[in-house]
Amino acid sequence: MIKTPLIFIPLLLCFSFVFLGETTLPAKAQNAVMGYTYPYDDGELEGQLGETPVVMELFSSQACMFCPMADQFIADLKKRTNLIVLACHVDYFDVREGAISTPECSQQQRDYARMIRGATLYTPQIVVNGAADYVGYEFDYLMDEVIEASKGAALQKLAVTAVDEASANGQKRYDLDLLPFADVSGLDIWLYMVEKDHNITIAEGANKGKKLPYVSIVRQKEKIGRWDGRAQKVGFSVAARAEFDSFVVLLKNDRGVILGANQIKL
């Protein structure tokens, strides 16, 4: 059974303290919010997940006192499951020293806030399959949706194969084989480059001095094609550089909903 965290601060309170840049919560409440324990027994979650890929995008900030719980949770999910977890760190609210945020992540979050009914901008926010958003530390509510999505048929695992080894300039070629499914067409093909994992000691702000895991950081993203729904082979190149752990290929419709995905280790 999922172990619910001891305390949940109302979201409005989260917004207020995050954007003030400091907190006046009682010490006991702060400890409860910051305390983290993986909310499942060993093997419990894995036994509930189906075979359909699920993409979880975390929008986080090193300056946000509520974000470490979500950052550590997706680190555990990456280690324990086959879920595709991506971390996008926003720059509109962040530390000044040692920041890992990008303007592209902030723009991606704004796009989701515009396209997902009822969504707003906050951290930590997790978007599941580009279709629905959840508070990043409300694990029970979030994972009910993930488990259900993993047993559905809305998202296809994409067929990605390596064509050749990395060239002299560090580029490696891949093919994406697209077969018609679910009567969809007019989808954008996206390539996300994912950085290797880090343990980072936060230099300032509400999380100052804490050494935290940061995994699956999205470093680059680009649209590499448009699919018309017919059987098609799409060739593309990735930069097989030392700082990259893997890449993710996504099929997205014009509302940002993800309908196909695969993650490939480099």
PEFEN-V902772 format. One record per backbone hydrogen bond with DSSP energy under -0.5 kcal/mol. NH is the residue of the N-H (numbers start at 1). CO is the residue of the C=O. E is the energy in kcal/mol with one decimal. If there is no record, write none. Layout:
nh=<NH & NH>
co=<CO & CO>
e=<E & E>
//
This chain:
nh=<3 & 4 & 13 & 14 & 15 & 16 & 17 & 18 & 19 & 20 & 21 & 22 & 30 & 31 & 32 & 33 & 34 & 35 & 44 & 45 & 47 & 48 & 48 & 49 & 52 & 56 & 56 & 57 & 57 & 58 & 58 & 59 & 59 & 60 & 60 & 64 & 65 & 67 & 68 & 69 & 70 & 70 & 71 & 72 & 73 & 74 & 75 & 76 & 77 & 78 & 79 & 80 & 81 & 84 & 85 & 86 & 87 & 88 & 88 & 89 & 90 & 90 & 102 & 105 & 106 & 107 & 108 & 109 & 110 & 111 & 112 & 113 & 114 & 115 & 116 & 117 & 119 & 122 & 124 & 125 & 126 & 127 & 128 & 128 & 129 & 129 & 131 & 132 & 134 & 136 & 138 & 139 & 142 & 143 & 144 & 145 & 146 & 147 & 148 & 149 & 150 & 151 & 151 & 152 & 156 & 158 & 158 & 159 & 160 & 161 & 163 & 164 & 167 & 170 & 172 & 174 & 175 & 176 & 177 & 177 & 178 & 178 & 179 & 184 & 186 & 187 & 188 & 189 & 190 & 190 & 191 & 192 & 193 & 194 & 195 & 196 & 198 & 200 & 200 & 202 & 202 & 206 & 207 & 208 & 209 & 210 & 212 & 212 & 214 & 218 & 219 & 219 & 220 & 222 & 224 & 224 & 225 & 227 & 232 & 234 & 235 & 236 & 238 & 240 & 240 & 241 & 244 & 245 & 246 & 247 & 248 & 249 & 250 & 251 & 252 & 252 & 253 & 256 & 258 & 259 & 260 & 261 & 262 & 264 & 266>
co=<39 & 2 & 10 & 10 & 11 & 12 & 13 & 14 & 15 & 16 & 17 & 17 & 26 & 27 & 28 & 29 & 30 & 31 & 41 & 41 & 43 & 44 & 45 & 45 & 150 & 54 & 84 & 55 & 127 & 56 & 86 & 57 & 125 & 58 & 88 & 61 & 63 & 64 & 64 & 66 & 66 & 67 & 67 & 68 & 69 & 70 & 71 & 72 & 73 & 74 & 75 & 76 & 77 & 54 & 83 & 56 & 216 & 58 & 86 & 87 & 60 & 88 & 89 & 102 & 102 & 103 & 104 & 105 & 106 & 107 & 108 & 109 & 110 & 111 & 112 & 115 & 116 & 120 & 59 & 59 & 134 & 57 & 126 & 132 & 55 & 127 & 128 & 128 & 126 & 124 & 135 & 137 & 138 & 139 & 140 & 141 & 142 & 143 & 144 & 145 & 146 & 147 & 148 & 149 & 259 & 156 & 261 & 177 & 158 & 175 & 173 & 173 & 171 & 167 & 238 & 236 & 161 & 234 & 159 & 175 & 176 & 232 & 177 & 181 & 227 & 227 & 252 & 225 & 188 & 250 & 222 & 248 & 220 & 246 & 217 & 243 & 214 & 198 & 212 & 200 & 210 & 63 & 204 & 205 & 202 & 207 & 200 & 210 & 198 & 87 & 193 & 217 & 193 & 191 & 189 & 222 & 189 & 187 & 178 & 176 & 233 & 174 & 172 & 170 & 238 & 239 & 241 & 194 & 194 & 264 & 192 & 262 & 190 & 260 & 188 & 250 & 257 & 253 & 129 & 251 & 251 & 156 & 249 & 247 & 245>
e=<-2.6 & -0.8 & -0.6 & -1.8 & -2.5 & -2.3 & -2.4 & -2.5 & -2.3 & -1.1 & -1.1 & -0.6 & -2.4 & -2.4 & -1.8 & -2.3 & -2.7 & -2.0 & -2.0 & -0.6 & -1.7 & -0.6 & -1.5 & -1.2 & -2.3 & -0.6 & -3.1 & -0.5 & -2.6 & -0.6 & -3.4 & -0.5 & -3.5 & -0.6 & -1.6 & -1.0 & -0.5 & -1.0 & -0.5 & -0.5 & -0.6 & -0.5 & -2.7 & -2.6 & -1.8 & -2.4 & -1.5 & -2.0 & -2.4 & -2.4 & -1.6 & -2.3 & -2.4 & -2.5 & -1.0 & -2.9 & -3.1 & -3.7 & -0.5 & -0.5 & -2.1 & -0.5 & -2.1 & -0.5 & -1.4 & -2.3 & -2.3 & -2.3 & -2.1 & -2.5 & -2.1 & -2.5 & -1.7 & -1.8 & -3.1 & -0.5 & -2.0 & -0.6 & -0.6 & -2.1 & -3.0 & -2.6 & -0.5 & -2.7 & -3.1 & -0.6 & -2.4 & -1.0 & -2.4 & -2.7 & -1.8 & -1.5 & -2.2 & -2.9 & -1.6 & -1.1 & -1.7 & -2.8 & -1.9 & -2.6 & -2.1 & -0.5 & -1.1 & -1.2 & -2.4 & -0.7 & -1.6 & -0.8 & -0.8 & -2.3 & -2.7 & -1.0 & -3.1 & -2.0 & -2.5 & -2.7 & -2.8 & -2.8 & -2.4 & -0.6 & -0.7 & -3.4 & -0.5 & -1.4 & -1.0 & -1.8 & -2.9 & -2.8 & -0.6 & -2.9 & -2.8 & -2.9 & -2.8 & -2.6 & -3.1 & -2.5 & -2.6 & -0.5 & -2.6 & -0.6 & -2.5 & -0.5 & -0.5 & -1.8 & -3.2 & -2.2 & -2.8 & -0.7 & -3.2 & -2.6 & -2.6 & -0.6 & -1.1 & -2.1 & -2.6 & -0.6 & -1.0 & -3.5 & -2.3 & -2.8 & -0.5 & -2.3 & -2.2 & -3.0 & -0.9 & -2.2 & -1.7 & -3.0 & -1.4 & -2.2 & -2.5 & -2.5 & -2.3 & -2.5 & -2.5 & -0.5 & -2.3 & -2.1 & -2.5 & -2.9 & -1.1 & -2.4 & -1.4 & -3.0 & -2.1>
//
